[in-house]
């Protein structure tokens, strides 16, 4: 029975592990030669050969023919350069990921794959994957997500008019709609590209388009040659519904599964989009539900804290909670800006509107049992100690604009992000000092 369970878990995890950059353990002597230098920081040949093994394993899972060592080396080195540039930019912006956040991500992986707490380590060991390497990969994914939000997404905005227009066109009168899952081949343009460079890149995009029309494997080419940050994931762009793309990109809804678009020009470069899958989303018969808007003050408890330090942090949290009882919302917001150690501090601790299930259970249990205008005692979660202020409650009809507002904003922002993230990444490369060297493979 134990062997059967491990085999089942192994099948469940294969897709996830591939998504996480095909991490593999390389049983090899450490190579200290230099493969590249990014802004004065070294990338070793060991790091690149490790990335090559991961890339080779990922392509093997996709059933694609394995390309030459030279091609694998170039893509692996490029991926390490991108990773280092992202880490440097995260440091510049003061973005850090704690061990507690990685623990929470590991727990989420277990939950989504129906594994018991702590069972993920067993599955990884059965796959020959080092837990610490896996944790490091998870940490990078969390870091990159947070970095993109800070560097790109935070600079984008969607007007209320645009959200309401989307609602009127696509959601006000629910009906079955076709959604498509897409992947892209991206050929980047330099930020200051002149007419000759644009034409050269256009011809390059046309050549890729012809290669795909001639039957060359899309995922393999994207993985090895695309300029998009998610190239190692086969260029996956996720599911898209009507209204989720604009301009020439709307032609994807006229293409059958397996079809590709001709090169599409954007501000950042040229895109060739493949329709990977399709589904019909049928409107659900949903019931009204409750939403709350809350603020919080978060005090973090560092992993390295000894018992005495932990007691002091809790005592401080309890004092703050006591002081906040009976205060106004404005007063709570001022204190949150001063004291909170969470990302919402600049907004006065405002977490916006959310429904049950969007926060961790302990937070949910506390806030949904409060009355509007009330302030909680100390609530402990894996993120630290919270003092919560319930600002408002409301009942939401499932087909009302308010029920869809957050989702519409997310979708329209993602539409903008598809073009802005590659441009941002190209900007990081353009500003960086990058040296590439050769390793003896």
C-alpha positions as CSV (number, residue, x, y, z in Angstrom):
1,X,0.0,0.0,0.0
2,X,2.8,2.4,0.9
3,X,4.4,1.9,-2.5
4,X,1.1,2.4,-4.3
5,X,0.6,5.7,-2.4
6,X,4.1,6.9,-3.3
7,X,3.5,6.1,-7.0
8,X,0.2,7.9,-7.0
9,X,1.7,10.9,-5.3
10,X,4.5,10.8,-7.8
11,X,2.1,11.1,-10.7
12,X,0.3,14.0,-9.0
13,X,3.5,15.9,-8.6
14,X,5.1,15.5,-12.0
15,X,3.3,18.5,-13.5
16,X,4.0,20.6,-10.5
17,X,7.7,19.8,-10.4
18,X,8.0,20.5,-14.1
19,X,6.3,23.9,-13.5
20,X,8.9,24.6,-10.8
21,X,11.6,24.8,-13.4
22,X,12.2,21.1,-13.6
23,X,14.5,21.1,-10.6
24,X,16.7,18.0,-10.5
25,X,19.5,17.0,-8.2
26,X,22.8,16.9,-10.0
27,X,25.2,14.3,-8.5
28,X,28.4,15.9,-9.8
29,X,31.6,17.4,-8.6
30,X,31.1,21.1,-7.9
31,X,32.4,23.2,-10.8
32,X,33.7,26.6,-9.7
33,X,34.6,28.0,-13.1
34,X,32.7,31.2,-14.1
35,X,29.9,31.0,-16.6
36,X,28.9,34.7,-16.4
37,X,29.0,37.9,-14.4
38,X,26.0,40.1,-13.8
39,X,26.6,43.5,-12.2
40,X,29.8,42.1,-10.6
41,X,28.1,38.9,-9.2
42,X,29.4,35.6,-10.5
43,X,27.3,32.8,-12.0
44,X,29.2,29.5,-11.7
45,X,29.4,26.7,-14.2
46,X,28.0,24.5,-11.5
47,X,24.8,26.6,-11.4
48,X,24.5,26.5,-15.2
49,X,25.0,22.8,-15.5
50,X,22.4,22.2,-12.7
51,X,20.0,24.4,-14.7
52,X,20.8,22.4,-17.9
53,X,19.9,19.2,-16.2
54,X,16.6,20.7,-15.0
55,X,15.8,21.9,-18.5
56,X,16.8,18.6,-20.0
57,X,14.4,16.8,-17.6
58,X,11.6,19.2,-18.4
59,X,12.0,18.7,-22.2
60,X,12.1,14.9,-21.6
61,X,8.8,15.0,-19.7
62,X,7.2,16.9,-22.7
63,X,8.4,14.2,-25.0
64,X,10.5,16.6,-27.1
65,X,13.8,15.7,-28.6
66,X,16.7,16.9,-26.5
67,X,18.7,19.6,-28.3
68,X,22.5,20.0,-28.3
69,X,24.5,20.7,-25.2
70,X,25.4,24.1,-26.7
71,X,21.7,25.1,-27.1
72,X,20.9,23.9,-23.6
73,X,23.8,25.8,-22.2
74,X,22.8,29.1,-23.7
75,X,19.2,28.8,-22.5
76,X,20.3,27.7,-19.0
77,X,22.8,30.6,-18.8
78,X,20.2,33.0,-19.9
79,X,17.7,31.7,-17.3
80,X,20.4,32.2,-14.5
81,X,21.1,35.7,-15.7
82,X,17.4,36.6,-15.6
83,X,17.1,35.0,-12.1
84,X,20.1,37.0,-10.9
85,X,18.7,40.3,-12.4
86,X,15.4,39.7,-10.6
87,X,17.1,39.0,-7.3
88,X,19.2,42.2,-7.7
89,X,16.1,44.2,-8.4
90,X,14.2,42.7,-5.4
91,X,17.1,43.7,-3.2
92,X,17.0,47.2,-4.6
93,X,13.3,47.4,-3.8
94,X,13.7,45.9,-0.3
95,X,11.7,42.8,-1.1
96,X,12.5,39.8,1.1
97,X,10.9,36.3,1.5
98,X,10.9,34.7,4.9
99,X,11.3,31.1,5.8
100,X,7.7,31.2,7.2
101,X,6.4,32.3,3.8
102,X,8.2,29.4,2.1
103,X,6.7,27.0,4.7
104,X,3.3,28.4,3.9
105,X,3.9,27.9,0.2
106,X,5.0,24.3,0.9
107,X,1.8,23.7,2.9
108,X,-0.3,25.1,0.1
109,X,1.4,22.7,-2.4
110,X,0.5,19.8,-0.2
111,X,-3.1,21.0,0.2
112,X,-3.6,21.5,-3.5
113,X,-2.2,18.0,-4.2
114,X,-4.2,16.3,-1.5
115,X,-1.1,15.5,0.5
116,X,-0.9,15.3,4.3
117,X,1.2,17.9,6.2
118,X,4.9,17.0,5.8
119,X,4.2,14.5,3.0
120,X,5.7,16.7,0.3
121,X,9.2,16.0,1.5
122,X,8.6,12.3,1.2
123,X,7.3,12.8,-2.4
124,X,10.4,14.9,-3.3
125,X,12.7,12.3,-1.8
126,X,11.0,9.6,-3.9
127,X,11.7,11.7,-7.0
128,X,15.4,12.2,-6.0
129,X,14.8,15.9,-5.5
130,X,16.6,17.7,-2.7
131,X,14.0,19.5,-0.4
132,X,16.3,22.5,0.1
133,X,16.7,23.0,-3.7
134,X,12.9,22.7,-4.1
135,X,12.4,25.3,-1.3
136,X,14.9,27.6,-3.0
137,X,12.9,27.3,-6.2
138,X,9.7,28.0,-4.5
139,X,11.3,31.0,-2.8
140,X,12.4,32.4,-6.1
141,X,8.9,32.0,-7.6
142,X,7.3,33.9,-4.6
143,X,10.0,36.6,-4.8
144,X,9.5,37.0,-8.6
145,X,5.8,37.3,-8.2
146,X,6.2,39.9,-5.5
147,X,8.8,41.7,-7.5
148,X,6.6,41.9,-10.6
149,X,3.8,43.2,-8.5
150,X,6.0,45.9,-7.1
151,X,7.9,46.9,-10.2
152,X,5.2,46.5,-12.8
153,X,1.7,45.8,-11.6
154,X,1.7,48.6,-9.0
155,X,2.3,51.1,-11.8
156,X,-0.7,49.9,-13.7
157,X,-4.3,50.9,-13.0
158,X,-7.8,50.0,-14.4
159,X,-10.5,52.7,-14.4
160,X,-13.9,52.0,-12.9
161,X,-15.3,52.9,-16.3
162,X,-13.2,50.1,-18.0
163,X,-14.3,47.6,-15.4
164,X,-18.0,48.5,-15.7
165,X,-17.7,48.3,-19.5
166,X,-16.3,44.8,-19.3
167,X,-19.1,43.8,-16.9
168,X,-21.8,45.2,-19.3
169,X,-20.3,43.4,-22.3
170,X,-19.4,40.0,-20.8
171,X,-21.0,39.4,-17.4
172,X,-24.2,41.3,-16.8
173,X,-26.2,38.8,-18.7
174,X,-24.5,35.5,-18.0
175,X,-24.2,32.9,-20.8
176,X,-21.9,30.1,-21.8
177,X,-18.6,31.5,-23.1
178,X,-15.6,29.9,-24.8
179,X,-12.3,30.3,-22.9
180,X,-8.9,29.3,-24.4
181,X,-5.6,28.4,-22.8
182,X,-2.7,30.0,-24.7
183,X,1.1,30.0,-24.9
184,X,3.3,32.4,-26.6
185,X,6.6,32.7,-28.5
186,X,7.9,36.2,-27.7
187,X,10.6,38.1,-29.7
188,X,11.6,41.1,-27.7
189,X,12.4,44.6,-29.1
190,X,14.9,46.8,-27.5
191,X,13.4,49.9,-25.8
192,X,15.1,52.2,-28.2
193,X,14.7,50.1,-31.4
194,X,15.1,51.9,-34.7
195,X,13.2,51.1,-37.9
196,X,15.9,48.7,-39.1
197,X,15.9,46.8,-35.8
198,X,12.1,46.5,-35.8
199,X,12.2,45.1,-39.4
200,X,14.9,42.6,-38.5
201,X,12.9,41.4,-35.5
202,X,9.8,41.2,-37.7
203,X,11.6,39.0,-40.1
204,X,12.8,36.8,-37.2
205,X,9.2,36.5,-36.0
206,X,8.1,35.5,-39.5
207,X,10.8,32.8,-39.5
208,X,9.5,31.4,-36.2
209,X,6.0,31.4,-37.5
210,X,7.0,29.4,-40.6
211,X,8.9,26.9,-38.4
212,X,5.7,26.3,-36.4
213,X,3.6,26.1,-39.5
214,X,6.1,23.4,-40.8
215,X,5.4,21.4,-37.7
216,X,8.3,22.2,-35.4
217,X,7.5,21.6,-31.7
218,X,6.1,24.9,-30.3
219,X,6.9,24.2,-26.6
220,X,10.5,23.1,-27.3
221,X,11.2,26.2,-29.4
222,X,9.6,28.5,-26.8
223,X,11.5,26.9,-23.9
224,X,14.8,27.3,-25.6
225,X,14.5,30.5,-27.6
226,X,11.6,32.8,-26.4
227,X,12.5,36.1,-24.8
228,X,9.6,36.0,-22.3
229,X,10.4,35.6,-18.6
230,X,8.2,32.5,-18.5
231,X,10.0,30.8,-21.4
232,X,11.0,27.8,-19.2
233,X,7.3,27.1,-18.6
234,X,6.7,26.8,-22.3
235,X,5.3,30.3,-22.6
236,X,2.1,29.4,-20.8
237,X,-0.2,32.4,-20.5
238,X,-3.1,30.6,-18.8
239,X,-6.8,30.7,-19.5
240,X,-8.3,33.8,-21.3
241,X,-11.9,34.7,-21.9
242,X,-13.5,37.3,-24.2
243,X,-12.5,40.8,-23.1
244,X,-9.3,39.5,-21.5
245,X,-7.2,40.5,-24.5
246,X,-7.4,43.4,-26.9
247,X,-6.4,44.6,-30.3
248,X,-5.0,42.0,-32.6
249,X,-4.8,39.4,-29.8
250,X,-8.6,38.9,-30.0
251,X,-8.0,36.7,-33.0
252,X,-7.2,33.8,-30.6
253,X,-10.9,33.3,-30.1
254,X,-11.3,32.5,-33.8
255,X,-8.5,29.9,-33.8
256,X,-9.0,26.2,-33.1
257,X,-7.0,24.2,-30.5
258,X,-3.5,23.7,-31.9
259,X,-3.7,26.7,-34.1
260,X,-1.3,29.7,-34.0
261,X,-1.5,33.4,-34.8
262,X,0.7,35.2,-37.2
263,X,3.2,37.4,-35.4
264,X,1.4,40.2,-33.5
265,X,3.2,43.4,-32.8
266,X,3.1,45.0,-29.3
267,X,5.0,47.8,-27.7
268,X,7.5,45.2,-26.3
269,X,8.0,43.0,-29.4
270,X,6.4,40.3,-31.5
271,X,4.1,37.6,-30.2
272,X,3.1,34.3,-31.8
273,X,0.3,32.8,-29.8
274,X,-0.8,29.2,-29.8
275,X,-4.2,28.0,-28.6
276,X,-3.4,25.1,-26.4
277,X,-6.8,24.1,-25.0
278,X,-10.4,25.3,-24.8
279,X,-13.3,25.0,-22.5
280,X,-16.8,26.4,-22.2
281,X,-17.6,28.2,-19.0
282,X,-21.2,27.9,-18.0
283,X,-22.7,30.4,-15.5
284,X,-23.0,29.0,-12.0
285,X,-26.2,29.2,-10.0
286,X,-24.6,31.0,-7.0
287,X,-26.2,32.2,-3.8
288,X,-25.7,35.6,-2.2
289,X,-22.7,35.8,0.1
290,X,-21.1,38.0,2.7
291,X,-18.1,40.2,2.2
292,X,-16.1,42.2,4.7
293,X,-13.6,45.1,4.4
294,X,-11.0,45.1,7.1
295,X,-7.7,46.7,8.2
296,X,-5.0,45.0,10.3
297,X,-1.8,45.8,12.2
298,X,0.7,43.0,11.7
299,X,3.7,42.3,14.0
300,X,6.0,39.7,12.6
301,X,7.7,37.2,14.9
302,X,11.2,36.4,13.3
303,X,12.0,32.7,13.0
304,X,15.2,33.4,14.9
305,X,13.4,34.9,18.0
306,X,14.0,33.2,21.3
307,X,11.2,32.6,23.8
308,X,11.9,35.9,25.6
309,X,11.7,37.9,22.3
310,X,8.5,36.2,21.3
311,X,6.9,37.0,24.7
312,X,7.8,40.7,24.3
313,X,6.4,40.8,20.7
314,X,3.1,39.3,22.0
315,X,2.9,41.7,24.9
316,X,3.4,44.6,22.5
317,X,0.6,43.2,20.3
318,X,-1.7,42.8,23.2
319,X,-1.0,46.4,24.3
320,X,-1.8,47.7,20.8
321,X,-5.0,45.6,20.7
322,X,-6.1,47.1,24.0
323,X,-5.3,50.7,22.9
324,X,-7.3,50.2,19.6
325,X,-10.5,49.1,21.3
326,X,-13.2,51.7,20.7
327,X,-11.1,53.9,18.4
328,X,-12.3,55.3,15.1
329,X,-11.4,53.8,11.8
330,X,-9.2,56.8,11.0
331,X,-7.3,56.4,14.2
332,X,-6.7,52.7,13.5
333,X,-5.5,53.5,10.0
334,X,-3.0,56.0,11.4
335,X,-1.6,53.5,13.9
336,X,-1.4,50.8,11.2
337,X,0.7,53.1,9.1
338,X,3.0,53.7,12.1
339,X,3.2,50.1,13.4
340,X,2.2,47.5,10.9
341,X,5.0,45.3,9.4
342,X,2.8,44.0,6.6
343,X,2.6,45.1,2.9
344,X,-0.7,46.9,3.6
345,X,0.8,49.3,6.1
346,X,1.1,52.2,3.6
347,X,-2.7,51.9,3.0
348,X,-3.4,52.1,6.7
349,X,-3.6,48.3,7.0
350,X,-6.5,48.3,4.5
351,X,-7.0,44.8,3.0
352,X,-10.0,45.8,0.8
353,X,-13.1,43.7,0.4
354,X,-12.9,39.9,0.6
355,X,-15.1,36.9,1.3
356,X,-14.6,33.7,3.3
357,X,-11.7,31.5,2.1
358,X,-9.5,34.3,0.8
359,X,-7.6,34.7,4.0
360,X,-5.9,32.0,6.2
361,X,-8.4,30.2,8.4
362,X,-7.5,31.8,11.7
363,X,-7.8,35.3,10.2
364,X,-11.1,34.3,8.5
365,X,-12.6,32.9,11.7
366,X,-11.8,36.1,13.6
367,X,-13.0,38.7,11.1
368,X,-16.2,37.0,10.0
369,X,-17.3,36.7,13.6
370,X,-16.8,40.4,14.3
371,X,-19.3,43.3,14.1
372,X,-18.6,46.3,11.8
373,X,-16.6,48.9,13.7
374,X,-15.1,46.3,16.2
375,X,-11.4,45.7,16.8
376,X,-10.1,42.2,17.6
377,X,-7.7,41.0,20.2
378,X,-4.4,39.4,19.0
379,X,-5.0,36.8,16.2
380,X,-2.0,34.6,15.4
381,X,-1.3,33.1,12.0
382,X,1.8,31.8,10.2
383,X,2.5,35.4,9.1
384,X,2.6,36.8,12.7
385,X,0.3,38.6,15.2
386,X,-2.6,40.6,13.8
387,X,-4.9,43.2,15.4
388,X,-7.9,43.4,13.1
389,X,-10.4,46.2,12.5
390,X,-13.6,45.3,10.7
391,X,-14.6,48.4,8.7
392,X,-17.7,47.2,6.9
393,X,-19.8,44.2,6.0
394,X,-22.1,43.7,3.0
395,X,-24.3,41.1,1.3
396,X,-23.4,40.5,-2.3
397,X,-25.6,39.2,-5.0
398,X,-23.5,36.8,-7.1
399,X,-24.3,38.5,-10.5
400,X,-23.9,42.1,-9.3
401,X,-21.1,44.3,-10.5
402,X,-19.6,44.3,-7.0
403,X,-19.3,40.5,-7.0
404,X,-17.2,40.6,-10.2
405,X,-15.3,43.9,-9.7
406,X,-12.2,42.4,-8.2
407,X,-12.0,39.6,-10.8
408,X,-12.5,42.0,-13.7
409,X,-9.7,44.2,-12.3
410,X,-7.4,41.2,-12.0
411,X,-8.2,40.1,-15.6
412,X,-7.7,43.5,-17.1
413,X,-4.4,44.0,-15.2
414,X,-3.2,40.6,-16.3
415,X,-3.9,41.7,-19.9
416,X,-1.7,44.7,-19.5
417,X,1.0,42.6,-17.6
418,X,1.4,40.2,-20.6
419,X,2.9,43.1,-22.5
420,X,4.5,45.1,-19.7
421,X,6.5,42.3,-17.9
422,X,8.7,41.5,-21.0
423,X,9.3,45.2,-21.5
424,X,10.3,45.6,-17.9
425,X,12.6,42.5,-18.1
426,X,14.3,43.9,-21.2
427,X,14.9,47.1,-19.4
428,X,16.6,45.3,-16.6
429,X,18.9,43.6,-19.1
430,X,19.6,46.9,-20.9
431,X,20.7,48.6,-17.6
432,X,22.8,45.7,-16.4
433,X,26.4,44.9,-17.0
434,X,26.4,41.3,-18.3
435,X,29.4,39.2,-19.3
436,X,29.0,35.7,-20.7
437,X,31.8,33.1,-20.6
438,X,32.2,29.5,-21.6
439,X,32.2,26.4,-19.5
440,X,33.8,23.1,-20.4
441,X,30.8,20.8,-20.6
